[in-house]
């Protein structure tokens, strides 16, 4: 426990007497310092016992003494020690009264007690307190190490840490989800810190922060885990008061042990990733039997049921890939080099999917390749749901910012999901993996073109062809094909574009189209002959009619939001 004024007063060798502030002797003393300066405050840090003989202070001047005492008290000095029989035979009454008014303890120091003796007593007590803290910290470190090596691993470590802190502790994974907490009720409190954990995870590791109290009682401290540019997890500890030295040692030990566990797990994940890349290469090469043999127990279960293939890219403002994609079949050193440059948005997506799969015991095969991520997930599983949730949340955030800042910024920012585009194949099996990859690629292409975060292949296959006409190249073709007709209409010599649209929509039925336009059928026939003359193309050609109809649709289709 910290040294206090009371322990100094009770020190039999010092013979100190209490002259004022006897009810405040339980305050901790950080140091004892002797000073005869009229204003020692610039040299104080707070928490000191200030020892004086009043060599320069007129301790019998009530006003000067009151100013001196008030100033040192406001600076955080916890008590005054006055040497009796040095410059004053007795303690001046003005000094005693000033100490009472400032509610500052005043101790009488007999002549036979040198100030150095008091300083040594405080120094010895501080050293003993630090030794106890270090000893307790080392003991906590040994206890936490044994817990980390136990069968329960991080869960047991959190339990021991919470007991040592007389508080609670929680562990978050790379996606920000709570994976363990001690005691059990702490999981509810930890879940409320998701936003604070998210902000900490965005900072390079190691990082820490103290956040607002939970339920008004706890002081919560967050510590990131990992040694790379991104945090691999976060440790949260909640206590009723700021951490002491021993508690701080325990928290630092827990961070080190959890980081070691996390990095060791990461090394295992890297090895699994290389194996996964080999499995994916065999699947795409049409070798499902070899893929099953290599997958073994690690990925074999994933190949025994319908799975989906996810292809994701980080996209730039113009909708193109932010980095040139590396083929997903790369393995070995090439794959490792490519994966080291995986954009943060893809790392976050992979973390979300892997964390969701880990919580349900589900297999997921993840292969990063430069600016692209290829993932095999169980159809209807937790990883697939996490992918959809992550994409929806990203697109919602972008939509909210677009509404706040206007559509012009949306056009400048490019595509949805904060630089992310994802394509998802239909459910399939190992023998059709190449087809699934092609489906995911096609869905990804549509996602980039439409400015969407996630597009499923079923949506592309089951939808209309008309949204595909929103492509800039298609619009340019349509504008060029219809330009001569629009220029003709601009002169006021007839409404050829509207007439063409009505005639094509009625499949060449003259009476019905003329009725829609409110003109005579001979007028409509004349207009269609003018269309043929201006375009130099025959409307009897089915291909010409198809191109004109698509051009009309492309130029009238609204731009994708």
N, C-alpha and C positions, 0 to 999 in steps of 0.2 A: 504494500500500500504506500502511497506517496507520503513524504515527510511533511509535517505540518508545524505550525507555530506551537501547538500544544505539546508535540513531542520534543521540541526544543526547550520549552518551559519545564517539562518533566525530566530533562537531561540533568542528572544530579551534579555533574561536574561543572556545568555552566553557571548555576546559581542565578538564573534570570528571574526577574519579578515582573508581574503584570501591573502596569500603571493605568492602562485604558484599553477598551475594546476586548474585555475578557470573554465576551460572548461570540467572538469571531476568530477564535484560536484554531478552529478546525480547517482553516484554509491552507491548501498545499503551498509549500515553499520551494520554488524552482532553484533559487540561489541566494547566497548572502553576499552583500557587496558594501564595502566601506567607501564613503565619499564625503568630502567637506565642501563640495561646490554649492554655491547658493542656488544653482539650478542644475541638478543632476539628471533631470528628465531626459535630455537627448541621449543619454548613455544607458537608459533603462529599457528593458524589453517587456517588463510586466512579470509579476510573480516573485519579485525579489523581497528579501528582508534587508532594508537599508540601515546600515550602521553609521552613526554620526557621533561626534563629540561637540558639535556646534562651535567649531573653531572660527568660522566666518559668519555664522548665523547668530544674530542677536536674539537668543532664545527667550529673553525677558520682554522683548517688544511684542506685545500681543498681536498687533496687526501684521507685522512681518512674519511672525511665526505661523499665524493662521493662513497667510498666502502660501507659505512654503509647504505646510502639511496638506493643504487642499490640492496643490499642484502635484505632489508626488502620489497622493491617493488616486487622483484622476488618471495618472499615468500607469496605474496597475500595481504599484508597490503594495505588498500585502501587510507590511508592518514596519515599524521603526524600532531600532535598538539604540538606546541612548547610554553613552558611557558616563557613569556617575563618578565624580571625584577627579575628572581630568580638567575640563575647562569650567565646570560648575560642580560645586560640592554636592548640591542636591539637584534633582530634576526640576527645572523651572516650571512653575505652575501654569505659565502661559502656554508652554508646550503640551502639558497634560490636558489643558482645556481645549486646545486646538485639535488634539487627537480625538478627544471625546466628540467634539462637534463634527469632525469628518468621519466618525465611526471607524477609525483606523487604529488597530492594536499598537500599543506603545509598551515596549519592554525595557526595564531597567537593567543595565549591564554593570555588574560590580567592577571596581578598578582591577581586581585580581584576575578577571576573566578577559584575556586579550581578544580582540576582534578575530584574529586568525583562528582561535579555538572554535568560535562559532562557525566560521567559514568551513573549517575542516569537518565539523559535525554535519553540516548541511551537505558538503561534498561526499562524505562517507555514506550518508543516507541515500543520496541520489544514486551513487554508484551501486549500493546494495539493491536499490529498487530496480535499476537497469539490469543487474545480474539476475535478479529473480525473474524479470521479464524475459531475458534471453534464455534462461534455463527452462522456463515454462514454454517458450517458443520452440526450443529444441525438442522438448518432450512432446509437444503437439505435432511437430514435424514427424517424429518417429511413429506416433500413433496414426497420423494421417497416411504415412507411407504404408504401414501395415494394412490399413483399410483399403488403400488403392490396390494392393496386391491380393486382396481377398477375392472370394468368388463373386461377391456383390459389386466389387469395383467402385465406380464413381458414386453409386447410391450409398454405400457404406461410408465413403469418405465424407459425403455431405452430412450424413447423420452425426459423425464424430465432430465435424467442424461446427455444426449448429450447437452441439452440446458444449463445446469449448467456448463458443462466443455467447452462450446463453441467449441465443436468438434463433434465426432460421437461415437456411441456405437453399439455393436453387440453381440448377444447371440448364442452360439453353443450348440447343444445337446450332449448326451453321445457318439454319433457316429462321432462327428466332423462336422456335417452339420449345416449351418447357419439357425436358425429358426426365428430370428427376428433381425431387424436393424433399427436404427434411426440416421439421416433421411433415407428415402428410398434408396437414392443413395449409402449409406454406405454398402449395401449388396454386391455390386460388389467388393468393397475394401476388405471386410471381407472374401470373398470367396478366395482371393489370399493368405490368411494366413493359408490355410489348413495344410500345412506341419508343420508350427510352432505350430499350435494348436495340431496337432497329437503328436509332441514331448512333449508338456506340459502335455497332457493327460496320457502319459506313466509314469509321475512322481507321487508319492503319493501326494494326496491333504492334505493341501492347498499348492499351488505352484504358482509362478508368473514369468514372464519374460518380458523383453523389447526387441522387435524385430526390424528388419530393417524397415526404413521408407517406407511407401506405397506411390508410385508416387513421391517420393523425398521430400515430405512436412511434412507428419505426423510423430509424435512419437507415436508408438503403444505399449500399455501395455496389457498383457494377464494375467488374474487371473482365476485360476481353481475354480470350485464350488463343494461343497460336503464335507462330513466329513469322508467318508470311505477310503479304500485303493485305490479306483479308482475314478477319477474325474467324476462327473455326468453331467458336462457341463463346459463351458469356457466363461468368459466375456472378450470382447476386447473393449478398448477405444482408440480412436485416437485424439490427440491434437497437436496444433502447437508448444508447448513448454512443458518442464517437469511440472508435476503436482505440484501445490502449496499445502499449508497445507489444505485450505478449499476444494480444489478439491480432495485431498487425502481422507479426511473424507467422501466425497460424494461417491467416488469409494468403499471405505471399507463398507459403508452402503449398497450400491447396491449389493456387494458380499454377505453380510450377509442376505439380504432379498431374493436374488435369491437362495442362498443355502438353506434357510428355505423353500422356495417354492419347490425347487428340492427334498429335503428330505421328505417333506410332500407328494409330488407326488410319491416318492419312496415307502412310507408306503402304499399308496393306491395301487400301483402296486403289492406290496407283498400280499396284501389281494386278489387282482384279480388273482394273481398267484396261491394262495391256492384254489380259486374257480375253476380255470382252471385245476388244478390237479384232482379235483373231477370230473369235466366234462370228462376229458380224461380217468379216471378210469372207468367211466360208459360206455363210447364208446367202450373201449377195452373189457369190460365184456359183450358186446352185448346188452346194454340197451340204445338204441338211444333216446327213448321217455323220459326216466328219464334224460338223458343228456341234451336234449332240455329244459326241465323244469328248470333244475338248471342253464343252460347257460343264460336264460332270454334274456334281451336286450343286455347284455355285449358281449356274444359270439353267440347268436342265429343267427345273420346274417351270421356268418361264416359257420354254419351248414346248411344253406338254399341253398347253392350253392356248386358246386364241390370244394373240397379242396385237398391239398396234405399234407402228413406227412413227416416231416424232423426229422431224427435222426442223431445227431452229437456227436462225441467223440473227446477228446483230446488224441492224440496217442503219445507213447514214441518212442524212436529211433528205437526199434525193430519192430514197427508197432502194438504192443499190446496196449490196452487202458492204458493211463497214470495212471488212478485210476480205481478200480473196479466199474463198473456201478451199480447204484441203480435202481431198477425197477421203470419205469415211473408211476406206479400206487400208489407209496408211497404218503401219505398225512399227514397233521398235523405236529407234532413235528419231525417225521422222515424225512419228505420232507424238512422241514426248515433246519434241521441239514445237510442234504445232500447238499442242494442248497448253503449253506454257504461256501462249499468247491469247488464250481464250478470253474474250471480253467479259467484263464484270457482270453484265446483264445475263449472259449465258451461265456464268458461275452461279449466280443467284437462282436461276431457274433450275439448274441441276441440283443445287442444295435443297430446294423446296421439294423436288420430286424424290430425291434419295432419302430425305428425312421422313417424308410421308410413308415411303415404302418400308423404311426401317422400323417405324412404329407399328406396322401391321405384320412384319415378318415376310414381306413380299419381295421377290427378286426384281431388280431393275438393272438393265444393261445400258451404261452410259459411255459414249465415245465422243470426246471433244476433238475437234480438228480445226485448229485455227479459228476463223470467225464463224464456225458452224458447230452445232451439237446434234448428234444422232443418238436417239434413245429408244430402246425397246421396253414397252411397259405392258403389263397384263391388261387385257381388255376389261374395262369396268373396275379396275383396281384403284388403290389409293394414289399411286404415282400419276396415273392418268387424270384423276380428279384434281390433284395438286397442280398439274400443268394447266388445266382449264381455269382453276381458281387464280393462279398467278397471272395468267394472261388477262383474265377479266378484270382483276384489280389494277393491272398496269394500264389497260385501256380506259378504265373508269377515271384513273388519275389524270390521264392525258385529256379526257373529255372535260373534266372539271376545269383544268387549266385553259382549255380552248374556249370554254364559255366565259371565263373570267377575262381573258386577254384578247379575245376576238379571233375570227376565222383567219385573218391574215397571218397571224403567228402560226396557226395550225398548218397553213400552206408552207411556211418557212420551215417548221419543225419536221415536216415530212410525215412519217408513218406512226401508227399507234404503238402503245406499249413501251414508250421511252427507248426507242431504238431496237425493238424486238419484233420479229416476225416468225410465226410458228406454223408448220404444216403437219397435219395429223392424218395418217392413213386409215383405211377401213380395217376392221378386225381380219386377221389372217393367221396362217401357220407357217412353219419353217420352209415348206416347199414353195411358197409364194412370197418369200421375203423380198426378192428383187422387185416384184410387182408392188409390194407395199412401200418400198423405198421410192419407186417412181411416183406412186400416188401422193406420198408425203411431199415430194419435190414439187409436184404440180400444185398441191394445195398451198405450199410455201410461196410459189410464184404468184398465185392469186392473192395471197395475203399481202405481199409486197405491192402489187399493182393497185389493190383496193385501199391500201393504207390500214389494213386490219392487223390485229395482234395474232389472232388464231383463226385458221380456216381448216375445217375438216373436209376430207375428200368426198364424203357423202354429200356435203352441202354443194360442192362444185358439180358433182355428177347429177344430183337431183334438181338443181336449180335451173333457171333460165339462162340461155346464151347471151341475153341482152346485157347483163351487167359486165360481160367481158368486153363490150364495145366501148367501155369508158377508157380504154387504153389510149394514150396520146397518139400513137402511130395510127390507130384505127380512125380516130377523129380527124387527123390530118388528111388521110385518104378520102374520108367522107366529104370534108370541106372542099378538097380539090375536085372531086367528082361532081359536086353540086354547084360549084362556084359560078359557072356560066349561066345556069338557070336562075340563081339568085340575082346575078347582075342584070339579067333580062327583066326579072320582076321588079327590080329597083327603079327601072325606067317608067313603070306604070303601064307597061304594054301587055299585061296579063298576069295571072297568078298561076304560073306553071308548076311551082313546087307543091303548093297545096293541091292542085289538080292531080299531079302525079301521085301524091300520097293517097288521095281518095280513090283513084283508079286502081292502084296496087292493093289497097286494103279491101277492095271489092272484087279482087281476083279478075280484073279486066271486064267486069260487067258494066256496060256503058250506062244503062238506064239507072241502076242503083247508085253508081258513083255520081252521075249528073244530078240526081235527086239530092244527094248529100251536099253537093256544092251549090245547088239552087240555080243551075244553068241548064240549057238545052243540051241534049246528047251530041248534037252536031258541033256545038261549041267545044265540048269536051274532046271530040275526035280531032278537031282542029288543033287544040292545045297539045294533044299527045303527039301529033305530027310535028309540031314546032319543037317538042322535047327531043324527038329523034333527030331533027335537023340540027339543032344546037349541039347536041352531044355527039352526033355522028355515030349513033348506035341504034340498033333495032330493038324495039320493045317486044318483038316476037321471040327473042332469044331469052330462054329461061334464066341463063346465067346473068344476063344484063338486068333482068327484073330483080333477081336476088340481090345483086350488088347495090342497086338503087334503093331497094327496101332497107337493107342493112345500113346504108349511108344515111337514109332518113332517120332511122332509129338511133344511130350513133350521134347524130347532131342534135337530136331532141332529148336524148337520155340525160338525166341530171348527173352532175359530177358526184362521185362517191364522197361521202363525209368521212 
